[in-house]
């Protein structure tokens, strides 16, 4: 009995970065510290220091692990924009489900190693669809920016609703307090319907559709003239 208790309280024979990250996510990133994670894993703080030295490193590890677990869509030969939208939806759903990870992304605590691995797989799909690496990077950055913004909007909407302050109802109260004549356009919005019905992920769809239109425009644009020195090539 004493031996099993000592084994339980001692440092595990092996602990992986994934176990550390999952422990931090189980605790909640807002409460995760090196000591709390060590206690959660049943190991000593000096033992955990072999793997992570600071809370910032711990949070970066957890955020990277969480996003690294987001599956990539199957490459079934679908168009690149359909594939990107599928991937964006996976990431969006993961972030909305774990708001703490969004905070770490906004704080810049994210593992560039895991990011590079994820980017490599995304670039493989896009370059197989005719993108250059530079174009694939632009598409990836635009998608990530849109997904992060949509996730923040969805999380904020859920938080205000849970707190008893849905945006549309608050706007309605604001109109009543100010008087419809003071904010007539907002009053018209409130009278017309429920603004909360907008899907935050629509912002991601708009960005991807804009990228499709931009690539189609470049494909239809005539090649630049090289006769003489007057005509330059547009980017």
C-alpha positions as CSV (number, residue, x, y, z in Angstrom):
1,X,0.0,0.0,0.0
2,X,2.8,2.4,1.0
3,X,4.6,1.6,-2.2
4,X,1.6,2.3,-4.4
5,X,0.9,5.6,-2.6
6,X,4.5,6.7,-3.1
7,X,4.3,5.8,-6.8
8,X,1.1,7.8,-7.1
9,X,2.6,10.9,-5.5
10,X,6.0,10.7,-7.2
11,X,6.8,12.0,-10.7
12,X,5.5,9.7,-13.4
13,X,8.1,7.7,-15.2
14,X,7.3,9.6,-18.4
15,X,5.3,12.7,-19.1
16,X,4.8,13.9,-22.6
17,X,4.2,17.5,-23.9
18,X,0.7,16.3,-24.9
19,X,-0.1,15.2,-21.3
20,X,1.1,18.5,-19.9
21,X,-0.9,20.4,-22.5
22,X,-4.0,18.4,-21.8
23,X,-3.6,18.9,-18.1
24,X,-3.5,22.7,-18.6
25,X,-6.6,22.5,-20.8
26,X,-8.4,20.4,-18.2
27,X,-7.6,22.9,-15.5
28,X,-8.5,25.9,-17.7
29,X,-5.8,28.2,-19.2
30,X,-7.0,31.1,-17.0
31,X,-6.1,29.0,-13.9
32,X,-3.2,26.9,-15.3
33,X,0.2,27.4,-13.6
34,X,3.2,25.2,-13.5
35,X,2.3,24.3,-9.9
36,X,-1.3,23.5,-10.7
37,X,-0.4,21.4,-13.7
38,X,2.3,19.5,-11.7
39,X,-0.3,18.8,-9.0
40,X,-2.8,17.7,-11.6
41,X,-0.3,15.3,-13.1
42,X,0.8,14.0,-9.6
43,X,4.4,15.2,-10.0
44,X,6.7,17.7,-8.4
45,X,7.2,21.2,-9.7
46,X,11.0,20.6,-10.3
47,X,10.0,17.5,-12.2
48,X,7.7,19.6,-14.5
49,X,10.5,22.1,-14.9
50,X,12.3,19.5,-17.0
51,X,9.6,20.1,-19.7
52,X,8.4,23.6,-19.2
53,X,9.9,26.5,-17.2
54,X,7.4,29.3,-17.2
55,X,3.6,29.8,-17.3
56,X,4.0,31.5,-20.7
57,X,5.7,28.4,-22.1
58,X,3.0,26.2,-20.5
59,X,0.2,28.3,-22.1
60,X,1.9,28.2,-25.5
61,X,2.2,24.5,-25.3
62,X,-1.4,24.1,-24.4
63,X,-2.6,26.4,-27.2
64,X,-0.4,24.7,-29.8
65,X,-1.6,21.3,-28.7
66,X,-5.2,22.3,-28.9
67,X,-4.9,23.7,-32.4
68,X,-2.6,20.9,-33.5
69,X,-5.4,18.5,-32.7
70,X,-7.7,20.2,-35.1
71,X,-8.1,17.8,-38.0
72,X,-7.4,18.8,-41.6
73,X,-10.2,18.1,-44.0
74,X,-9.7,15.1,-46.3
75,X,-8.2,16.0,-49.7
76,X,-10.9,14.5,-51.9
77,X,-10.1,16.6,-54.9
78,X,-12.6,19.3,-53.9
79,X,-11.8,22.9,-55.0
80,X,-9.3,24.8,-52.9
81,X,-11.9,27.2,-51.5
82,X,-14.2,24.3,-50.4
83,X,-11.2,22.7,-48.6
84,X,-10.2,26.0,-47.0
85,X,-13.8,26.6,-45.7
86,X,-13.8,23.1,-44.3
87,X,-10.5,23.7,-42.5
88,X,-11.7,27.1,-41.3
89,X,-14.8,25.6,-39.9
90,X,-12.9,23.0,-37.9
91,X,-10.7,25.7,-36.4
92,X,-13.6,28.0,-35.7
93,X,-15.5,25.3,-33.9
94,X,-12.5,24.4,-31.8
95,X,-11.8,28.0,-30.8
96,X,-15.5,28.7,-29.9
97,X,-15.4,25.5,-27.8
98,X,-12.2,26.6,-26.0
99,X,-12.2,30.4,-25.6
100,X,-9.1,30.3,-23.5
101,X,-7.1,29.3,-26.5
102,X,-8.2,32.4,-28.4
103,X,-6.7,34.5,-25.6
104,X,-3.3,32.7,-26.1
105,X,-3.4,33.3,-29.8
106,X,-4.2,37.0,-29.3
107,X,-1.3,37.2,-26.8
108,X,1.1,35.6,-29.3
109,X,1.8,32.6,-27.1
110,X,1.7,30.0,-29.8
111,X,4.3,27.4,-30.8
112,X,5.9,28.2,-34.2
113,X,7.0,24.5,-34.5
114,X,3.4,23.3,-34.5
115,X,2.4,26.3,-36.7
116,X,5.0,25.3,-39.3
117,X,3.8,21.7,-39.3
118,X,0.2,22.9,-39.8
119,X,1.2,25.4,-42.5
120,X,3.2,22.7,-44.4
121,X,0.1,20.5,-44.7
122,X,-2.1,23.4,-45.8
123,X,0.5,24.5,-48.3
124,X,0.6,21.0,-49.8
125,X,-3.1,21.2,-50.6
126,X,-3.0,24.7,-52.0
127,X,0.1,24.3,-54.1
128,X,-1.5,21.1,-55.6
129,X,-4.3,23.5,-56.7
130,X,-1.9,25.9,-58.5
131,X,-0.9,28.2,-55.7
132,X,2.7,29.4,-55.3
133,X,4.0,29.1,-51.8
134,X,3.8,32.9,-51.4
135,X,0.1,32.8,-52.5
136,X,-0.6,29.9,-50.2
137,X,0.8,31.9,-47.3
138,X,-1.4,34.9,-48.1
139,X,-4.5,32.7,-48.3
140,X,-3.6,31.0,-45.0
141,X,-3.0,34.3,-43.2
142,X,-6.3,35.8,-44.5
143,X,-8.2,32.7,-43.5
144,X,-6.6,32.7,-40.0
145,X,-7.4,36.4,-39.5
146,X,-11.0,35.8,-40.5
147,X,-11.4,32.7,-38.4
148,X,-9.9,34.4,-35.3
149,X,-12.2,37.4,-35.7
150,X,-15.3,35.3,-36.3
151,X,-14.4,33.1,-33.2
152,X,-14.0,36.2,-31.0
153,X,-17.4,37.5,-32.2
154,X,-19.1,34.2,-31.5
155,X,-17.5,33.9,-28.0
156,X,-18.5,37.5,-27.2
157,X,-22.0,37.0,-28.3
158,X,-22.4,33.8,-26.2
159,X,-20.8,35.5,-23.2
160,X,-23.1,38.5,-23.3
161,X,-26.2,36.2,-23.8
162,X,-25.1,34.0,-20.9
163,X,-24.8,37.2,-18.8
164,X,-28.4,38.1,-19.7
165,X,-27.4,40.9,-22.1
166,X,-28.1,39.8,-25.7
167,X,-26.8,42.5,-28.0
168,X,-30.1,43.0,-29.8
169,X,-32.1,43.4,-26.6
170,X,-29.5,45.8,-25.3
171,X,-29.7,47.8,-28.5
172,X,-33.5,47.9,-28.1
173,X,-33.1,49.2,-24.6
174,X,-30.6,51.8,-25.8
175,X,-33.0,53.0,-28.5
176,X,-35.7,53.4,-25.9
177,X,-33.4,55.3,-23.5
178,X,-32.0,57.6,-26.2
179,X,-35.2,58.0,-28.1
180,X,-35.8,56.7,-31.6
181,X,-35.3,60.2,-33.1
182,X,-31.8,60.4,-31.7
183,X,-30.6,57.1,-33.3
184,X,-33.2,56.6,-36.1
185,X,-31.1,54.2,-38.2
186,X,-30.4,51.9,-35.2
187,X,-34.1,52.2,-34.3
188,X,-34.9,51.0,-37.8
189,X,-32.6,48.0,-37.4
190,X,-34.2,47.1,-34.1
191,X,-37.7,47.4,-35.7
192,X,-36.8,45.3,-38.7
193,X,-35.6,42.2,-37.0
194,X,-33.1,40.3,-34.9
195,X,-29.5,41.3,-35.6
196,X,-28.3,38.4,-33.5
197,X,-29.3,36.1,-36.3
198,X,-26.1,36.8,-38.3
199,X,-23.7,33.9,-38.3
200,X,-20.2,35.0,-37.3
201,X,-18.7,32.4,-39.7
202,X,-20.2,34.3,-42.6
203,X,-17.1,36.6,-42.3
204,X,-14.9,33.6,-43.1
205,X,-17.1,32.7,-46.1
206,X,-16.9,36.3,-47.4
207,X,-13.1,36.3,-47.2
208,X,-12.7,33.0,-49.0
209,X,-15.2,34.0,-51.7
210,X,-13.2,37.3,-52.1
211,X,-10.0,35.3,-52.6
212,X,-11.8,33.2,-55.3
213,X,-12.9,36.3,-57.1
214,X,-9.4,37.8,-56.9
215,X,-7.8,34.7,-58.4
216,X,-10.4,34.5,-61.1
217,X,-9.7,38.2,-61.9
218,X,-5.9,37.6,-62.1
219,X,-6.5,34.6,-64.4
220,X,-8.6,36.6,-66.8
221,X,-6.3,39.6,-66.8
222,X,-4.2,39.8,-70.1
223,X,-0.5,39.4,-69.8
224,X,1.5,42.6,-69.4
225,X,3.1,44.1,-72.6
226,X,6.8,43.9,-72.9
227,X,7.1,46.1,-76.0
228,X,9.0,49.2,-75.0
229,X,9.6,50.3,-71.5
230,X,6.3,52.0,-70.7
231,X,4.1,49.2,-69.5
232,X,4.8,47.7,-66.1
233,X,3.5,44.5,-64.8
234,X,0.8,44.6,-62.1
235,X,1.3,42.4,-59.0
